[in-house]
Amino acid sequence: MRILVTGGAGFIGSQFVRAALLGELSCGTGARITVLDNLTYSGNEMNLAPVAGHQGLVFVRGDIRDPAAVDEVMAGQDAVVHFAAESHVDRSIADASPFVTTNVLGTQVLLDAALRHKVGRFVHVSTDEVYGSIAEGSWREDTPLSPNSPYAASKAGSDLVALSYHRTHGLDVTVTRCSNNYGRYHFPEKMIPLFVTRLLDGGSVPLYGDGRNVRDWLHVSDHCRGIDLVLRRGRPGEVYHIGGGTELSNRELTERLLAACGAGRDRIRHVADRKGHDLRYSLDTSKIRNELGYEPLTGFDEGLADTVAWYRDNRQWWEPLTARAELPA
């Protein structure tokens, strides 16, 4: 199978590429994977170092908003797994324009090229944030979208554009929506890698508001296993939820990170809450479990311990990235 992976030098995309080429995902058997990544501030070709010499890997630097670049790499592909996106909520609050152009327009450029080249399957990777906030219970795949941040709105828009290409043109599109990912190679701007790197450096960690906001945590390897199942066996035009099954408030997660890094509560710095901060996300994952047999394999305690150990042992990877991870003033 010839697979185009957009954003394949990012956190989740690079995990998918590494796992596929190293035989951990079924889609990787005999696959030729072309990575298209623009290497913006959070993209890092070093994330692909473990498979850099693999004969099945082709790396192309390019922007998904560039029709000519996309058309060139799309030719001859059997499938697309579309990870490329601007994804940091705080950055979207400061400046929404790259989120709209990359996440919505970039997705449309890819879909047009996939249609022209008669690509067999297009997997669009999205997020639980498109639903907004839920006080209790869990969202089903048919829950109406109600995004609250510019980032989430741009992803909701891209989801709808992707699904429209199935309904209008018959393109074999599937959409996955995941909960919060964590694991190795995570750019140090999101909560877990930000907190871990700051704690390892002896610094403090910024906890938004009262820390009551709840998220479900999904190990990145389990997320990619779910995507592999959808790529191979998902029904065209369908949405699939991929979750980890561990709900924690930000305060509870902070306590676990402090313990894992051997730090005390004096290292917590309370900061003003994020604008429009969603209180809770929760996905009903029964569809992918029942249809495709998905089950998360990495327990949160095990996954968190591995993640902290990896950052402790790989300073040479994250230390050069910390300046880039700082939010614009």
C-alpha positions, -999 to +999 in steps of 0.1 A: +000+000+000+012+035-008+002+059+020+005+097+021+009+109+057+004+146+062+020+161+093+041+130+096+070+148+114+046+160+141+038+142+174+010+119+164+019+116+127+055+106+134+043+079+159+020+065+131+049+065+106+074+049+130+049+023+142+038+014+106+073+011+093+086-009+123+058-034+119+036-024+148+006-015+126-009-038+101-011-011+074+027-009+074+032-044+060+050-038+027+039-001+027+056+028+010+049+059+032+054+094+019+055+120+046+044+155+037+053+180+064+060+218+063+082+216+094+066+246+110+076+255+146+064+222+160+073+199+131+106+180+137+123+157+112+142+142+141+109+126+152+115+102+122+151+094+131+143+058+142+131+051+106+151+076+087+169+049+067+139+028+060+134+019+024+097+024+027+099+061+038+099+091+016+100+126+032+088+157+013+088+191+028+057+210+017+026+229+027-008+213+025-022+247+014+000+245-018-020+228-046+010+222-067+030+205-039+000+185-028-008+173-064+028+161-069+029+139-038-007+127-041-001+110-075+000+073-072-011+071-035-036+044-024-045+062+008-041+094+028-039+097+066-043+134+073-027+146+106-013+180+095-030+208+115-024+237+137-035+224+171-027+246+201-057+263+215-039+292+231-021+300+199-055+300+181-068+325+206-039+348+199-042+344+161-068+323+144-057+329+108-031+300+104-057+276+120-084+285+095-060+284+064-042+253+074-069+232+090-098+241+066-082+253+034-054+228+036-078+199+041-098+211+010-067+212-011-058+176-001-094+164-007-094+179-042-061+163-050-073+129-036-104+131-058-084+139-089-060+111-083-087+086-074-072+078-040-088+048-024-092+060+012-088+093+030-086+092+068-091+127+084-077+128+119-097+152+142-104+159+179-130+157+206-128+195+210-152+199+180-181+190+203-175+218+228-180+209+265-201+182+282-210+183+319-219+146+322-221+116+299-202+112+266-206+123+230-216+099+203-204+103+168-237+118+157-237+145+184-240+180+168-207+199+167-204+230+190-168+241+191-158+269+215-122+279+205-109+290+171-088+258+169-118+236+176-139+256+151-113+251+124-112+214+130-150+212+130-150+230+097-124+206+082-144+176+094-175+188+076-156+196+045-140+161+045-174+144+050-189+165+023-165+150-002-178+116+006-214+126+003-210+148-028-182+131-047-182+096-033-146+099-020-139+072+005-135+095+036-135+084+072-130+108+102-115+099+135-119+121+167-096+114+196-092+125+232-060+141+246-029+123+235+003+119+254+036+100+249+071+104+236+082+130+210+054+154+221+063+190+214+068+208+248+038+232+245+010+209+255+002+202+292+021+169+298+053+176+280+053+213+291+049+203+328+074+175+326+102+195+310+097+224+333+097+202+364+128+184+352+145+218+348+135+228+384+109+252+372+072+258+381+041+247+361+012+269+352-022+255+363-052+272+346-079+285+370-090+261+397-078+230+378-113+215+375-112+210+338-114+173+329-099+155+300-097+118+288-061+107+282-050+085+253-016+071+248-004+081+213+004+045+204-032+035+211-045+064+191-024+052+161-036+016+165-072+030+163-063+050+131-048+018+116-081+000+122-101+028+106-078+030+077-081-007+070-116-015+080-136+016+087-168+023+068-167+051+042-184+083+054-183+073+090-169+090+121-150+070+148-141+080+183-108+069+197-104+073+235-081+062+263-106+057+291-087+077+318-105+109+328-086+132+351-090+168+361-061+191+353-054+193+391-053+155+394-030+152+364-007+179+379-005+159+411+006+128+392+032+147+372+046+163+404+049+128+419+065+113+388+091+141+387+097+141+424+085+176+429+063+193+455+031+213+453+051+245+457+061+241+421+025+249+410+019+284+397-018+293+395-026+314+364-057+331+350-080+306+332-079+303+294-106+322+275-136+300+268-120+270+285-141+239+280-148+222+313-150+185+303-145+163+272-157+127+270-161+104+240-183+074+237-160+048+220-184+019+217-187+022+179-150+016+172-149-011+199-179-030+186-172-026+148-134-028+147-124-044+179-104-014+193-092-015+228-065+008+244-035-013+255-015+012+275-026+019+310-023+055+320+002+049+349+024+028+327+022+052+298+029+083+320+059+066+336+073+058+302+067+093+290+084+110+320+114+086+317+117+093+280+119+131+286+143+126+314+166+106+291+162+127+260+171+162+269+190+166+236+156+162+218+135+187+238+159+213+252+164+230+218+126+231+213+117+250+245+122+285+231+100+276+201+073+262+225+069+296+242+036+312+234+036+346+216+033+375+240 
